[in-house]
Amino acid sequence: MKIIAFPAEYIYSVLEFWKRIQEALKDSELSMAEVSRLTGIPHATISNWIRNDRYPPIDLAARMAKAIGISLEWMVYGKESLDEYYEDIEPDKFFHLFRTLESLNDKQISVLEKMAQYLAESNEPGAR
């Protein structure tokens, strides 16, 4: 069984996160105001995240990535694919993961399901 592992050295800083978004906006010729309109995320909210060096919630980051036309992996990690970070998971870690998932509420599970769908779609040909 494989699972994504997120080594600390691959977790990029919030400044690099927003730098990648600015790069993607330039490439796509979109403005942050247009991303706001496309995602339904208020422009003031996005500006506040940038100004205060904050990451957006993952579901809103996924909306932004889709609107800009980039993969969530690239947006967050600067990598097109996290395949190189997969590791074989030991059985005790596997069970711990499921116990953790069992403790999530319906809203959190819904967000995870949407993220899984988005990640599957972002791996399709033509996705950045």
Secondary structure, DSSP 8 states (H G I E B T S, - for coil): -EEE---GGG---HHHHHHHHHHHHHHHT--HHHHHHHHT--HHHHHHHHHTT----HHHHHHHHHHHT--HHHHHHS-S--GGGEEE--HHHHHHHHHHHHT--HHHHHHHHHHHHHHHHHTSTT--
